[in-house]
Amino acid sequence: MGVAGSGKTTIGMLLAARLGCPFTDADTLHSAANKAKMAAGLPLDDADRQPWLASVRAAIETAQRAGQPHVFACSALKAAYRDALSQGDTAIRFVFLHGSPALLAERLAGRSGHFFNPALLDSQLATLEAPIGALQIDIAAPPASIVTRILAALQ
């Protein structure tokens, strides 16, 4: 979890590969309307996010029924969003990828082909409620090192 540019997809894909399990980027579960809104530089509100969070939760439940680990990348910016995703299930672990606003902005400026408008970074940072009890990882390290640290902490 984390704001745009924190490396959720990159780290999530690497982590899933190391675990030998599936990976899902929750961005793929956004509605066309949410994607268009973000592309236009308009931040999502809680009403926009509610159906999306329900879709992510449904995907989590499907993965749990499959009985194998699964890595999800999701912004999960607020405690209420994380509660909606986990629903009290202690088997769900959150890894908070965080970095300086300058590094995040630099990463977003170099990204192409994504619907997220980099101008929304400030609104995501303002919305972000740092998680309590989540593994917190600074994104300044190389992705492989970050994944190794996550795996060590999750053991």
C-alpha positions as CSV (number, residue, x, y, z in Angstrom):
1,M,0.0,0.0,0.0
2,G,1.0,3.6,-0.5
3,V,0.5,6.6,-2.7
4,A,1.0,6.7,-6.4
5,G,4.7,6.4,-7.3
6,S,5.6,4.4,-4.2
7,G,6.3,1.3,-6.3
8,K,3.3,-0.8,-5.3
9,T,3.1,-2.6,-8.6
10,T,6.9,-3.1,-9.1
11,I,7.4,-4.4,-5.5
12,G,4.2,-6.4,-5.6
13,M,5.1,-8.2,-8.8
14,L,8.6,-9.0,-7.5
15,L,7.2,-10.1,-4.1
16,A,4.6,-12.4,-5.8
17,A,7.3,-13.9,-8.0
18,R,9.5,-14.6,-5.0
19,L,6.6,-16.2,-3.2
20,G,5.5,-18.1,-6.3
21,C,2.0,-16.7,-6.0
22,P,-0.4,-14.6,-8.0
23,F,-0.4,-10.8,-8.1
24,T,-3.2,-8.3,-8.6
25,D,-2.9,-4.6,-9.1
26,A,-6.1,-3.1,-7.6
27,D,-5.8,-0.2,-10.1
28,T,-7.1,-2.7,-12.7
29,L,-10.3,-3.0,-10.6
30,H,-11.2,0.8,-10.8
31,S,-14.2,1.6,-12.9
32,A,-13.8,3.5,-16.2
33,A,-15.4,6.5,-14.5
34,N,-12.8,6.5,-11.7
35,K,-10.0,6.2,-14.2
36,A,-11.3,9.0,-16.2
37,K,-11.8,11.2,-13.2
38,M,-8.1,10.6,-12.1
39,A,-6.8,11.1,-15.6
40,A,-8.6,14.5,-15.6
41,G,-6.7,15.4,-12.4
42,L,-9.7,15.1,-10.1
43,P,-9.2,13.2,-6.8
44,L,-11.5,10.4,-5.9
45,D,-13.7,10.8,-2.9
46,D,-15.0,8.1,-0.5
47,A,-18.1,7.6,-2.6
48,D,-15.9,6.9,-5.7
49,R,-13.7,4.5,-3.8
50,Q,-16.5,2.5,-2.1
51,P,-17.4,0.3,-5.1
52,W,-13.7,-0.1,-5.9
53,L,-12.9,-1.2,-2.4
54,A,-15.7,-3.7,-2.5
55,S,-14.3,-5.1,-5.8
56,V,-10.8,-5.4,-4.2
57,R,-12.3,-7.1,-1.2
58,A,-14.2,-9.6,-3.4
59,A,-10.9,-10.3,-5.2
60,I,-9.2,-10.9,-1.8
61,E,-12.0,-13.4,-0.8
62,T,-11.6,-15.2,-4.1
63,A,-7.9,-15.5,-3.5
64,Q,-8.5,-16.8,0.0
65,R,-10.8,-19.4,-1.2
66,A,-8.1,-20.6,-3.6
67,G,-6.0,-21.3,-0.5
68,Q,-2.7,-19.9,-1.5
69,P,-0.9,-16.6,-0.8
70,H,-1.7,-13.7,-3.1
71,V,-0.1,-10.3,-3.3
72,F,-2.3,-7.2,-3.9
73,A,-1.1,-3.7,-4.7
74,C,-3.6,-1.1,-3.5
75,S,-3.3,2.5,-2.3
76,A,-5.4,1.8,0.8
77,L,-4.8,5.4,1.9
78,K,-7.1,5.6,4.9
79,A,-7.6,3.3,7.9
80,A,-11.2,2.9,6.9
81,Y,-10.2,1.6,3.5
82,R,-7.8,-0.9,5.0
83,D,-10.5,-2.0,7.4
84,A,-12.9,-2.5,4.4
85,L,-10.2,-4.6,2.7
86,S,-9.2,-6.7,5.7
87,Q,-12.5,-6.9,7.5
88,G,-10.6,-7.9,10.7
89,D,-8.8,-10.8,9.0
90,T,-5.4,-11.0,10.7
91,A,-4.0,-13.1,7.8
92,I,-4.0,-10.0,5.7
93,R,-0.8,-8.1,6.1
94,F,-0.2,-4.5,4.9
95,V,3.2,-3.3,3.8
96,F,3.4,0.5,3.6
97,L,5.7,1.7,0.9
98,H,6.6,5.4,1.6
99,G,9.1,7.9,0.4
100,S,9.7,11.6,0.2
101,P,7.3,13.8,-1.8
102,A,10.2,14.7,-4.1
103,L,11.1,11.1,-4.9
104,L,7.4,10.2,-5.4
105,A,7.0,13.2,-7.8
106,E,10.1,12.3,-9.7
107,R,8.9,8.7,-10.2
108,L,5.5,9.9,-11.3
109,A,7.1,12.4,-13.8
110,G,8.9,9.5,-15.4
111,R,5.9,7.3,-15.7
112,S,3.9,6.9,-18.9
113,G,0.9,5.0,-20.0
114,H,-0.9,5.2,-16.6
115,F,-4.3,6.9,-16.0
116,F,-3.1,8.5,-12.7
117,N,-2.5,12.3,-13.2
118,P,0.7,13.2,-11.3
119,A,-1.0,16.4,-10.2
120,L,-3.0,14.2,-7.8
121,L,0.0,13.3,-5.6
122,D,-0.6,16.1,-3.2
123,S,-4.2,15.1,-2.6
124,Q,-3.1,11.5,-2.0
125,L,-0.5,12.6,0.5
126,A,-3.1,14.7,2.2
127,T,-5.5,11.8,2.3
128,L,-2.9,9.3,3.5
129,E,-3.3,8.0,7.1
130,A,-0.1,6.2,7.9
131,P,-1.0,2.7,9.0
132,I,-0.5,1.5,12.5
133,G,0.9,-2.1,12.7
134,A,1.9,-2.3,9.1
135,L,5.4,-3.1,7.9
136,Q,6.8,0.3,6.9
137,I,9.4,0.3,4.1
138,D,11.2,3.4,2.7
139,I,11.2,3.2,-1.1
140,A,14.6,4.8,-1.6
141,A,16.3,1.3,-1.6
142,P,16.4,-0.8,-4.8
143,P,13.3,-2.9,-5.4
144,A,15.1,-6.3,-4.9
145,S,16.3,-5.1,-1.5
146,I,12.9,-3.9,-0.5
147,V,11.4,-7.3,-1.4
148,T,14.1,-9.1,0.6
149,R,13.3,-6.9,3.6
150,I,9.5,-7.6,3.2
151,L,10.1,-11.4,3.0
152,A,12.3,-11.4,6.1
153,A,9.7,-9.4,8.0
154,L,6.8,-11.7,6.9
155,Q,8.6,-14.9,7.9
